[in-house]
Amino acid sequence: MEIITVIIERNNDGSYTAVPQHKHKIGFIGMGCTVAETMSDLENSYKEAREYMPSLPEMSFEYRFDTASFLQHISGRLNLADLQTITGINRHQLSHYATGQSRPSHKTVQRIQDGIRRFSEELSHIQLV
């Protein structure tokens, strides 16, 4: 199975687009009003592409998000106050990033990513009894 990187970005109109980064001779993308809808549309587009091009290999997708898309995607699991604690970035500023009102600097994106990774690492070491 081929692992394909997919870039998910928030569009100016608030919708999302998922673009797989592959070398095959057929194109397919995902679009939607939410990140989940966009990911589902990408899966459906991929299935349709395989119908037209049976030689297209089986693929699994590894998603990469722009900041607004990531914040929208995780919003059902962590609220902005939680993300403020995890990242050290003010929740009001995170809200501006999530809605697309402003774009974070590269340094801020790195702070968000580092905070999420630290939190993920912490969770991975928890064992319940």
C-alpha positions in Angstrom: 0.0 0.0 0.0 1.3 3.4 -0.9 1.2 6.1 1.8 0.2 9.5 0.2 0.6 12.9 1.9 -2.5 15.0 1.6 -2.5 18.7 2.3 -5.7 20.1 3.8 -6.1 23.9 3.5 -8.9 26.3 4.5 -10.1 28.3 1.5 -11.0 32.0 1.6 -14.7 31.2 1.6 -14.3 29.0 4.7 -14.5 25.7 2.9 -11.7 23.1 2.8 -9.7 21.4 0.1 -7.6 18.2 0.4 -4.9 17.7 -2.3 -3.0 14.4 -2.4 0.7 14.7 -3.3 1.3 11.8 -5.7 2.9 11.0 -9.0 0.1 9.0 -10.7 -1.5 10.1 -14.0 -5.0 10.7 -12.5 -6.1 13.5 -10.3 -8.5 13.4 -7.4 -9.1 15.9 -4.5 -11.5 16.4 -1.7 -13.6 19.4 -0.9 -16.1 20.3 1.8 -17.5 22.6 4.3 -15.7 20.9 7.2 -12.4 19.0 7.5 -14.3 15.7 8.1 -16.5 16.3 5.0 -13.4 17.1 3.0 -11.6 13.9 4.1 -14.6 11.9 3.2 -14.9 13.5 -0.2 -11.2 12.7 -0.8 -11.8 9.0 0.0 -14.8 9.0 -2.4 -12.8 10.7 -5.1 -10.0 8.2 -4.7 -12.5 5.3 -5.0 -13.9 6.8 -8.2 -10.4 7.3 -9.6 -9.6 3.6 -9.0 -12.7 2.7 -11.0 -11.4 4.8 -14.0 -7.9 3.7 -13.5 -7.7 0.1 -12.0 -3.9 0.2 -12.1 -4.0 3.0 -9.5 -2.4 1.4 -6.4 -4.1 1.0 -3.0 -3.4 4.2 -1.0 -3.6 5.3 2.6 -3.5 9.0 3.4 -1.3 10.9 5.8 -2.9 14.3 6.4 -1.0 17.6 6.9 -3.0 20.7 7.8 -2.6 24.4 7.5 -3.2 25.9 11.0 -6.9 27.0 10.4 -7.8 23.5 9.1 -6.1 21.8 12.0 -7.8 24.0 14.6 -11.2 23.3 13.0 -10.4 19.5 12.8 -9.5 19.2 16.5 -12.2 21.6 17.8 -14.5 18.7 18.6 -11.9 17.1 20.8 -10.1 20.1 22.4 -11.5 23.5 22.9 -9.4 26.7 22.5 -8.9 27.0 26.2 -7.3 23.5 26.2 -5.2 24.4 23.2 -4.1 27.6 25.0 -2.9 25.4 27.9 -1.1 23.0 25.6 0.5 25.6 23.3 0.9 28.7 25.5 -0.9 30.8 22.8 -3.8 32.9 23.8 -7.1 31.3 22.9 -8.4 34.5 21.3 -5.4 34.5 19.0 -6.0 30.8 18.3 -9.6 31.7 17.4 -8.4 34.3 14.9 -6.2 31.6 13.3 -9.1 29.0 13.3 -11.5 31.4 11.6 -8.9 32.7 9.1 -9.0 36.3 10.4 -5.3 36.1 10.7 -2.5 33.8 9.8 0.1 32.6 12.3 3.8 33.2 11.7 6.1 30.3 11.0 7.3 30.6 14.6 3.8 30.4 16.0 2.9 27.4 13.8 6.0 25.7 15.2 4.8 26.5 18.8 1.4 25.0 18.1 2.9 21.9 16.6 5.5 21.5 19.4 2.7 21.9 22.0 0.5 19.3 20.3 3.5 16.9 20.0 4.4 17.3 23.7 0.8 16.7 24.7 0.5 13.7 22.5 3.8 12.3 23.9 2.5 12.8 27.4 -0.8 11.0 26.6 1.1 8.1 25.0 2.8 7.3 28.3 -0.4 7.1 30.3 -1.6 3.7 31.5 -5.0 3.4 33.2 -5.5 0.8 36.0 
